[in-house]
Amino acid sequence: MKQIQQIATGAHFSAVSTDSFSELNEYVLPVAPGMEIQGKVFMGQALQATGAEISFQSFAPGKETGFLHTHQTHEELYIFVSGKGEFQVDGKVFPVAEGSVVRVAPEGKRSVRNNGTEPLVMICVQYKANAFTAQDATDGQILQEPVKW
């Protein structure tokens, strides 16, 4: 089973790599006794993330999540980086492909499948719903320091 590689760490950052998205199928995520998801890797713990979880997942042609799921408090963003498929939320099915982004509220019953001929690769960002405010949108600060490479 493939493992996340640490690239660098410091007092205020961490950096990891899963290698190429084309190698995501080498990851196996155990979810319950006797149940594994091939091609999915969570990165939050390896990154020491404190405000969100992020995962990468690759679905081979013809593969799907295989179940519906919801969350208690977490909203999710699904960002599709390659391939074609279908997404389902609350029984509504719609196409997704490279460049598609889907936001699902915690209560949304969701699932995804690859009905294309190439791997369907996505990034999922999970975070607490209703936590971001208008004030957060202006949280960034441009520093008056030169960038030194």
Secondary structure, 3 states (H helix, E strand, C coil): CCCCEEEEEECCEEEEECCCHHHHHHCEEEEECCEEEECEEECHHHHCCCCCEEEEEEECCCCECCCCECCCCEEEEEEEEECEEEEEECCEEEEEECCCEEEECCCCCEEEECCCCCCEEEEEEEEECCCCCCCHHHCCCCCCCCCCC
